Each structure stands twice: as C-alpha cells, then as structure tokens.
C-alpha cells in the first residue's frame, strides 16, 4: 500500500503532458512551442509529445507514413494526464487532439495570443475540463502553464 | 409498419449532412463550401450546417455568444447522419468536428485540394468511418460528394 502511495505521489510530481501545436497548419509559433516545452519540463512535467517543439520535426516526419504519425500521437495522448494546446494558429490536428483529450476526460488548457481568432469550438466549449486563456506576453504564458501543472 | 418503412425510406433519401469548413481559420474557400452545399442539396441531402456556406455568416455570428455558436453546431452535428469536411484550409473547429463525428460513429468524408498540406490526424486516421479524397477540380468534387450521399 505504501509503495502504491509513493507511486501515486511520484506520478503527481511528474504529470505527463501532451503538448499540442500546429505542424502542417504552419510553424510560425515554433519558438512559443519551445518555450512551452521548456517551461513544462522546468515545472517538473514530462512532455510526451516533445516533437511538437522540435525544429527538425518535418524532416523526421517525412520518413514516417501518415498512419505512423497518427498512431504515435494518439498513443502518446492516451498516456497523458493533460493536454496543453497553443490555439493561435488554426490547425485541424490541434482541434482533433483537443476533442480526443476531452473524450478521454483529461484536463485541457488552451492558450492563445490576445489578438488570435480562436475557434468557437474552443472558446464556447462548455466542458468543465477545458480552460482557455489568452497570454499577453511570455512571462504570463509561463505563469499560466506553471499554475496549471501545479494544480494537476 | 408500412408507415415506419416509408419514413425510413424517406429519411434515407434525404440524409442530414453536417458540412464542415473553416470559419475563423479563413474564408478563402467560401465558394467551394457554397458549391459543396448546392451539390448536396441537389443530391437530395439536407445540409443542417448550411451557415458554413453563408457569405454573411460572420455578421450573424457577431450577434451570438461563443457558447451559442458551440451549442448550435454541436446540436446540429448530433442530428446529422454524416459529416463532410473541406480540410484544405487548416481549422481548429473542423478538426474538432471531425473527431466529434467519429465519436458519434457517423461516416466522415474529408475533401481537399491535391496540393493541400492535410493533417496526419486526418490522412493517417485508421477509423473505417473516415474517407479522405483529393479533388483535382470542381467536377470531381461534385462527383465524390454525389457518390458519398448515394452510399449513405
């Protein structure tokens, strides 16, 4: 019983996060994804989908089939304790992953720049598991992420 | 019994379709969405989300809350027999709706221009309910839609 409790505590200290950002929708926010990744790692989280923040991702995925990419991403999502999505850049994959995470009943944090035109499927979503926040600057972005991880 | 059978036949003749296309992700393919809408109506389908093909949509939605838009779209999706999405323009909402339709276990047809960079969540999706087709021209687009509706 003690061992189980220790495992639970250890798991809580290092929550597994699925980081979701645009890939084929456009990589213009790659530096933000990298900042999110580093903030999460510093906050003690484990980012399972670290490849989203990888500048060499396109090269790696060129060697993979579409089915392999889908299978990798959905396999990681199933193992995740929460999903954090950057939703400023419209992305069909990000929308799909947000929905899958809610079906899986894990917390979802959606972050966007204040001037972004974010989908109503995100902004108007009544699911209590989803939280949507605008970040005016990088300091604010980091703080929102740290607070979210601490609450998991 | 005869009445029930007639109702079933009538329903099959007029399948309810959720047409999904980019709204806040960009309206550059509005004319394609309009063509899809008209093709569906001519094929005997009922397009529940006809607003996606409405050039005045932004004005209408400006009067609605985010929650009202979400609720309208998900309410229509629940009543739909199939979803047809145009996935050329990356859209978080379209990705979300594709996932919801698959969770609801209805057929999903995703259409895109041959040169589009389509998400692996669509192209690599192993769900037997999803079909993804590139259309080289409008004639081909119309034929794919008609064939899909006839098979419902």
HADDOCK unambig.tbl for C-alpha pairs under 7 A between the chains (distance, minus, plus):
assign (segid A and resid 24 and name CA) (segid B and resid 117 and name CA) 5.99 0.50 0.50
assign (segid A and resid 24 and name CA) (segid B and resid 118 and name CA) 6.85 0.50 0.50
assign (segid A and resid 24 and name CA) (segid B and resid 119 and name CA) 6.24 0.50 0.50
assign (segid A and resid 25 and name CA) (segid B and resid 90 and name CA) 5.42 0.50 0.50
assign (segid A and resid 66 and name CA) (segid B and resid 120 and name CA) 5.32 0.50 0.50
assign (segid A and resid 66 and name CA) (segid B and resid 123 and name CA) 5.96 0.50 0.50
assign (segid A and resid 66 and name CA) (segid B and resid 124 and name CA) 4.23 0.50 0.50
assign (segid A and resid 67 and name CA) (segid B and resid 124 and name CA) 3.94 0.50 0.50
assign (segid A and resid 67 and name CA) (segid B and resid 125 and name CA) 6.47 0.50 0.50
assign (segid A and resid 69 and name CA) (segid B and resid 120 and name CA) 6.38 0.50 0.50
assign (segid A and resid 70 and name CA) (segid B and resid 120 and name CA) 5.79 0.50 0.50
assign (segid A and resid 70 and name CA) (segid B and resid 121 and name CA) 5.49 0.50 0.50
assign (segid A and resid 70 and name CA) (segid B and resid 124 and name CA) 5.37 0.50 0.50
assign (segid A and resid 70 and name CA) (segid B and resid 125 and name CA) 6.28 0.50 0.50
assign (segid A and resid 90 and name CA) (segid B and resid 25 and name CA) 5.42 0.50 0.50
assign (segid A and resid 90 and name CA) (segid B and resid 90 and name CA) 5.65 0.50 0.50
assign (segid A and resid 90 and name CA) (segid B and resid 91 and name CA) 4.82 0.50 0.50
assign (segid A and resid 90 and name CA) (segid B and resid 92 and name CA) 5.21 0.50 0.50
assign (segid A and resid 91 and name CA) (segid B and resid 90 and name CA) 4.83 0.50 0.50
assign (segid A and resid 91 and name CA) (segid B and resid 91 and name CA) 4.87 0.50 0.50
assign (segid A and resid 91 and name CA) (segid B and resid 92 and name CA) 4.76 0.50 0.50
assign (segid A and resid 92 and name CA) (segid B and resid 90 and name CA) 5.21 0.50 0.50
assign (segid A and resid 92 and name CA) (segid B and resid 91 and name CA) 4.75 0.50 0.50
assign (segid A and resid 92 and name CA) (segid B and resid 92 and name CA) 4.71 0.50 0.50
assign (segid A and resid 92 and name CA) (segid B and resid 94 and name CA) 6.08 0.50 0.50
assign (segid A and resid 92 and name CA) (segid B and resid 95 and name CA) 4.11 0.50 0.50
assign (segid A and resid 92 and name CA) (segid B and resid 119 and name CA) 6.26 0.50 0.50
assign (segid A and resid 93 and name CA) (segid B and resid 95 and name CA) 5.91 0.50 0.50
assign (segid A and resid 93 and name CA) (segid B and resid 119 and name CA) 5.58 0.50 0.50
assign (segid A and resid 93 and name CA) (segid B and resid 121 and name CA) 5.53 0.50 0.50
assign (segid A and resid 94 and name CA) (segid B and resid 92 and name CA) 6.08 0.50 0.50
assign (segid A and resid 95 and name CA) (segid B and resid 92 and name CA) 4.11 0.50 0.50
assign (segid A and resid 95 and name CA) (segid B and resid 93 and name CA) 5.92 0.50 0.50
assign (segid A and resid 95 and name CA) (segid B and resid 95 and name CA) 4.41 0.50 0.50
assign (segid A and resid 95 and name CA) (segid B and resid 96 and name CA) 4.34 0.50 0.50
assign (segid A and resid 96 and name CA) (segid B and resid 95 and name CA) 4.35 0.50 0.50
assign (segid A and resid 96 and name CA) (segid B and resid 96 and name CA) 4.57 0.50 0.50
assign (segid A and resid 96 and name CA) (segid B and resid 98 and name CA) 6.95 0.50 0.50
assign (segid A and resid 96 and name CA) (segid B and resid 99 and name CA) 5.44 0.50 0.50
assign (segid A and resid 98 and name CA) (segid B and resid 96 and name CA) 6.94 0.50 0.50
assign (segid A and resid 99 and name CA) (segid B and resid 96 and name CA) 5.45 0.50 0.50
assign (segid A and resid 99 and name CA) (segid B and resid 99 and name CA) 6.20 0.50 0.50
assign (segid A and resid 99 and name CA) (segid B and resid 100 and name CA) 6.85 0.50 0.50
assign (segid A and resid 100 and name CA) (segid B and resid 99 and name CA) 6.85 0.50 0.50
assign (segid A and resid 117 and name CA) (segid B and resid 24 and name CA) 5.99 0.50 0.50
assign (segid A and resid 118 and name CA) (segid B and resid 24 and name CA) 6.84 0.50 0.50
assign (segid A and resid 119 and name CA) (segid B and resid 24 and name CA) 6.22 0.50 0.50
assign (segid A and resid 119 and name CA) (segid B and resid 92 and name CA) 6.25 0.50 0.50
assign (segid A and resid 119 and name CA) (segid B and resid 93 and name CA) 5.56 0.50 0.50
assign (segid A and resid 120 and name CA) (segid B and resid 66 and name CA) 5.32 0.50 0.50
assign (segid A and resid 120 and name CA) (segid B and resid 69 and name CA) 6.39 0.50 0.50
assign (segid A and resid 120 and name CA) (segid B and resid 70 and name CA) 5.81 0.50 0.50
assign (segid A and resid 121 and name CA) (segid B and resid 70 and name CA) 5.48 0.50 0.50
assign (segid A and resid 121 and name CA) (segid B and resid 93 and name CA) 5.53 0.50 0.50
assign (segid A and resid 123 and name CA) (segid B and resid 66 and name CA) 5.95 0.50 0.50
assign (segid A and resid 124 and name CA) (segid B and resid 66 and name CA) 4.23 0.50 0.50
assign (segid A and resid 124 and name CA) (segid B and resid 67 and name CA) 3.92 0.50 0.50
assign (segid A and resid 124 and name CA) (segid B and resid 70 and name CA) 5.36 0.50 0.50
assign (segid A and resid 125 and name CA) (segid B and resid 67 and name CA) 6.46 0.50 0.50
assign (segid A and resid 125 and name CA) (segid B and resid 70 and name CA) 6.28 0.50 0.50
